[in-house]
């Protein structure tokens, strides 16, 4: 998709998602990677909600299917932003 997927680790605060995905058109996504069927813990849920309250997008990926869905949603967001920017011109 032409972006970067960075491992994220805060040296001072726990519970943030594992990956920070930076895509074209300025789109940013947080991704929490879990073992199949595993859910985020309470602290992770709190951090995810804090990020969402700031307008950030957080995906929890625990299977090939959830990864495919997250990637499809990210791709749609990039395309939508590209169209929006072109319409501004």
NORCOR-V196138 format. One line per field, one symbol per residue. ss: DSSP state (2 for helix, 1 for strand, 0 for the rest). phi: phi as a letter, one per 20 degrees, with the letter a starting at -180 (. if undefined). psi: psi as a letter, one per 40 degrees, with the letter a starting at -180 (. if undefined). A space follows every 50 residues. Layout:
BEGIN
ss = ???
phi = ???
psi = ???
END
This chain:
BEGIN
ss = 00011110000000000011111222111111100000000222222222 222000111110022222222222222222222222220
phi = .nccddfdbefccdnfgfcddddgmmeccdceecfgnedffgfffffffg fffenedcdddcaffffgfffffffffffffffgfffff
psi = efaihhhhhheehieiidihhhiieehhihhhhiiheiiiiddddddddd dddeeihhihheiddddddddddddddddddddddddd.
END
